[in-house]
Every structure is written in C-alpha cells, then in structure tokens.
C-alpha cells in the first residue's frame, strides 16, 4: 500500500493532521527577549519535491 503525502502548497487552515516529505533548507533559533539564553522559537525553511 502506497502512503499518500501532502504537498506544502496544499496547506490550508482547519486541518490538524498532515504528512510531508521535506528537506530543511535553513534552520535558526530565536532567543527569548527577556531570557537571551533561552530559545523561544525554532524557525525553518522547508522544501518539498515541487
């Protein structure tokens, strides 16, 4: 049985479950404003086969 994967361009609000095959092109962390040694967010640029 072949597994269906979603494309990043098909993402719409209202759906909670997705399956992607992606590559992480860039990744960086954002520090908390009040606690510079604490990571507040991890940001990524993702690409798929399209």
N, CA, C and O atoms as CSV, one atom per row, in Angstrom:
chain,resi,resn,atom,element,x,y,z
A,1,UNK,N,N,0.841,-1.176,0.000
A,1,UNK,CA,C,0.000,0.000,0.000
A,1,UNK,C,C,0.892,1.247,0.000
A,1,UNK,O,O,1.777,1.382,0.845
A,2,UNK,N,N,0.657,2.141,-0.938
A,2,UNK,CA,C,1.438,3.383,-1.045
A,2,UNK,C,C,0.896,4.427,-0.078
A,2,UNK,O,O,-0.315,4.619,0.035
A,3,UNK,N,N,1.804,5.095,0.613
A,3,UNK,CA,C,1.425,6.149,1.546
A,3,UNK,C,C,1.273,7.465,0.799
A,3,UNK,O,O,2.144,7.841,0.014
A,4,UNK,N,N,0.168,8.169,1.042
A,4,UNK,CA,C,-0.061,9.470,0.431
A,4,UNK,C,C,0.588,10.553,1.280
A,4,UNK,O,O,0.425,10.577,2.500
A,5,UNK,N,N,1.313,11.435,0.640
A,5,UNK,CA,C,1.930,12.562,1.317
A,5,UNK,C,C,1.355,13.850,0.759
A,5,UNK,O,O,1.016,13.932,-0.422
A,6,UNK,N,N,1.246,14.859,1.620
A,6,UNK,CA,C,0.719,16.166,1.230
A,6,UNK,C,C,1.862,17.045,0.740
A,6,UNK,O,O,3.013,16.880,1.145
A,7,UNK,N,N,1.518,17.984,-0.142
A,7,UNK,CA,C,2.482,18.963,-0.632
A,7,UNK,C,C,2.348,20.234,0.200
A,7,UNK,O,O,1.256,20.554,0.670
A,8,UNK,N,N,3.433,20.949,0.381
A,8,UNK,CA,C,3.415,22.174,1.181
A,8,UNK,C,C,2.473,23.225,0.588
A,8,UNK,O,O,1.868,23.997,1.333
A,9,UNK,N,N,2.343,23.264,-0.717
A,9,UNK,CA,C,1.473,24.263,-1.354
A,9,UNK,C,C,-0.007,23.979,-1.098
A,9,UNK,O,O,-0.844,24.851,-1.333
A,10,UNK,N,N,-0.347,22.782,-0.624
A,10,UNK,CA,C,-1.738,22.414,-0.361
A,10,UNK,C,C,-2.181,22.682,1.078
A,10,UNK,O,O,-3.317,22.367,1.434
A,11,UNK,N,N,-1.315,23.252,1.907
A,11,UNK,CA,C,-1.643,23.503,3.317
A,11,UNK,C,C,-2.718,24.584,3.422
A,11,UNK,O,O,-2.585,25.676,2.870
A,12,UNK,N,N,-3.777,24.250,4.140
A,12,UNK,CA,C,-4.884,25.174,4.380
A,12,UNK,C,C,-5.256,25.134,5.857
A,12,UNK,O,O,-5.049,24.114,6.514
A,13,UNK,N,N,-5.802,26.226,6.393
A,13,UNK,CA,C,-6.238,26.211,7.790
A,13,UNK,C,C,-7.438,25.281,7.970
A,13,UNK,O,O,-8.196,25.030,7.033
A,14,UNK,N,N,-7.591,24.781,9.185
A,14,UNK,CA,C,-8.734,23.934,9.503
A,14,UNK,C,C,-8.409,22.457,9.556
A,14,UNK,O,O,-9.214,21.671,10.056
A,15,UNK,N,N,-7.274,22.064,9.064
A,15,UNK,CA,C,-6.869,20.663,9.102
A,15,UNK,C,C,-5.747,20.526,10.122
A,15,UNK,O,O,-4.841,21.358,10.169
A,16,UNK,N,N,-5.805,19.469,10.941
A,16,UNK,CA,C,-4.836,19.299,12.030
A,16,UNK,C,C,-3.760,18.265,11.750
A,16,UNK,O,O,-2.749,18.232,12.452
A,17,UNK,N,N,-3.946,17.430,10.755
A,17,UNK,CA,C,-3.017,16.329,10.526
A,17,UNK,C,C,-2.509,16.359,9.086
A,17,UNK,O,O,-3.292,16.397,8.137
A,18,UNK,N,N,-1.171,16.342,8.941
A,18,UNK,CA,C,-0.533,16.385,7.625
A,18,UNK,C,C,0.595,15.366,7.585
A,18,UNK,O,O,1.154,15.008,8.622
A,19,UNK,N,N,0.928,14.898,6.381
A,19,UNK,CA,C,2.096,14.039,6.171
A,19,UNK,C,C,2.915,14.652,5.049
A,19,UNK,O,O,2.446,14.785,3.918
A,20,UNK,N,N,4.154,15.027,5.380
A,20,UNK,CA,C,5.041,15.668,4.419
A,20,UNK,C,C,6.341,14.882,4.283
A,20,UNK,O,O,6.794,14.234,5.227
A,21,UNK,N,N,6.920,14.949,3.111
A,21,UNK,CA,C,8.326,14.590,2.918
A,21,UNK,C,C,8.991,15.890,2.483
A,21,UNK,O,O,8.716,16.412,1.402
A,22,UNK,N,N,9.862,16.401,3.333
A,22,UNK,CA,C,10.504,17.695,3.065
A,22,UNK,C,C,11.995,17.619,3.371
A,22,UNK,O,O,12.489,16.685,4.003
A,23,UNK,N,N,12.672,18.635,2.897
A,23,UNK,CA,C,14.071,18.840,3.244
A,23,UNK,C,C,14.164,20.190,3.944
A,23,UNK,O,O,13.523,21.157,3.530
A,24,UNK,N,N,14.953,20.252,4.993
A,24,UNK,CA,C,15.162,21.513,5.713
A,24,UNK,C,C,16.255,22.275,4.980
A,24,UNK,O,O,17.411,21.854,4.947
A,25,UNK,N,N,15.870,23.408,4.392
A,25,UNK,CA,C,16.817,24.219,3.641
A,25,UNK,C,C,17.624,25.121,4.563
A,25,UNK,O,O,18.841,25.233,4.413
A,26,UNK,N,N,16.956,25.765,5.518
A,26,UNK,CA,C,17.610,26.625,6.511
A,26,UNK,C,C,16.909,26.442,7.849
A,26,UNK,O,O,15.707,26.180,7.903
A,27,UNK,N,N,17.677,26.582,8.933
A,27,UNK,CA,C,17.110,26.471,10.265
A,27,UNK,C,C,17.858,27.425,11.189
A,27,UNK,O,O,19.085,27.517,11.134
A,28,UNK,N,N,17.114,28.139,12.043
A,28,UNK,CA,C,17.717,29.046,13.003
A,28,UNK,C,C,16.811,29.147,14.219
A,28,UNK,O,O,15.617,28.859,14.146
A,29,UNK,N,N,17.390,29.555,15.329
A,29,UNK,CA,C,16.620,29.693,16.565
A,29,UNK,C,C,16.485,31.165,16.917
A,29,UNK,O,O,17.355,31.982,16.616
A,30,UNK,N,N,15.369,31.480,17.563
A,30,UNK,CA,C,15.082,32.837,18.020
A,30,UNK,C,C,15.110,32.821,19.547
A,30,UNK,O,O,14.403,32.038,20.180
A,31,UNK,N,N,15.923,33.682,20.125
A,31,UNK,CA,C,16.036,33.752,21.581
A,31,UNK,C,C,14.865,34.514,22.180
A,31,UNK,O,O,14.259,35.374,21.540
A,32,UNK,N,N,14.571,34.175,23.418
A,32,UNK,CA,C,13.550,34.891,24.168
A,32,UNK,C,C,14.046,36.306,24.462
A,32,UNK,O,O,15.230,36.500,24.737
A,33,UNK,N,N,13.158,37.289,24.407
A,33,UNK,CA,C,13.543,38.679,24.633
A,33,UNK,C,C,14.003,38.900,26.073
A,33,UNK,O,O,15.007,39.571,26.314
A,34,UNK,N,N,13.274,38.340,27.016
A,34,UNK,CA,C,13.597,38.553,28.430
A,34,UNK,C,C,14.716,37.626,28.924
A,34,UNK,O,O,15.420,37.962,29.877
A,35,UNK,N,N,14.885,36.458,28.281
A,35,UNK,CA,C,15.921,35.499,28.674
A,35,UNK,C,C,16.730,35.128,27.427
A,35,UNK,O,O,16.402,34.146,26.760
A,36,UNK,N,N,17.761,35.879,27.103
A,36,UNK,CA,C,18.525,35.657,25.870
A,36,UNK,C,C,19.146,34.262,25.741
A,36,UNK,O,O,19.410,33.813,24.626
A,37,UNK,N,N,19.381,33.575,26.854
A,37,UNK,CA,C,19.957,32.229,26.796
A,37,UNK,C,C,18.913,31.153,26.561
A,37,UNK,O,O,19.253,29.977,26.430
A,38,UNK,N,N,17.640,31.545,26.505
A,38,UNK,CA,C,16.548,30.593,26.330
A,38,UNK,C,C,15.985,30.712,24.912
A,38,UNK,O,O,15.689,31.813,24.448
A,39,UNK,N,N,15.840,29.574,24.228
A,39,UNK,CA,C,15.295,29.574,22.873
A,39,UNK,C,C,13.778,29.682,22.951
A,39,UNK,O,O,13.120,28.895,23.632
A,40,UNK,N,N,13.238,30.659,22.248
A,40,UNK,CA,C,11.805,30.900,22.223
A,40,UNK,C,C,11.139,30.209,21.034
A,40,UNK,O,O,9.991,29.774,21.127
A,41,UNK,N,N,11.861,30.110,19.919
A,41,UNK,CA,C,11.277,29.597,18.685
A,41,UNK,C,C,12.361,28.976,17.818
A,41,UNK,O,O,13.509,29.421,17.828
A,42,UNK,N,N,11.991,27.953,17.073
A,42,UNK,CA,C,12.881,27.339,16.097
A,42,UNK,C,C,12.223,27.540,14.731
A,42,UNK,O,O,11.129,27.033,14.486
A,43,UNK,N,N,12.885,28.272,13.853
A,43,UNK,CA,C,12.344,28.609,12.541
A,43,UNK,C,C,13.018,27.745,11.476
A,43,UNK,O,O,14.211,27.455,11.567
A,44,UNK,N,N,12.245,27.336,10.463
A,44,UNK,CA,C,12.786,26.507,9.383
A,44,UNK,C,C,12.200,26.918,8.039
A,44,UNK,O,O,11.044,27.333,7.955
A,45,UNK,N,N,12.998,26.798,7.002
A,45,UNK,CA,C,12.534,26.918,5.630
A,45,UNK,C,C,12.527,25.499,5.083
A,45,UNK,O,O,13.565,24.839,5.032
A,46,UNK,N,N,11.344,25.032,4.672
A,46,UNK,CA,C,11.178,23.668,4.185
A,46,UNK,C,C,10.925,23.675,2.687
A,46,UNK,O,O,10.303,24.598,2.161
A,47,UNK,N,N,11.407,22.642,1.998
A,47,UNK,CA,C,11.103,22.480,0.578
A,47,UNK,C,C,10.634,21.048,0.348
A,47,UNK,O,O,11.082,20.115,1.015
A,48,UNK,N,N,9.728,20.896,-0.606
A,48,UNK,CA,C,9.288,19.558,-0.996
A,48,UNK,C,C,9.651,19.334,-2.461
A,48,UNK,O,O,10.407,20.121,-3.031
A,49,UNK,N,N,9.140,18.303,-3.065
A,49,UNK,CA,C,9.558,17.965,-4.435
A,49,UNK,C,C,9.034,18.921,-5.493
A,49,UNK,O,O,9.550,18.942,-6.610
A,50,UNK,N,N,8.025,19.709,-5.168
A,50,UNK,CA,C,7.543,20.714,-6.130
A,50,UNK,C,C,8.479,21.870,-6.105
A,50,UNK,O,O,8.279,22.842,-6.833
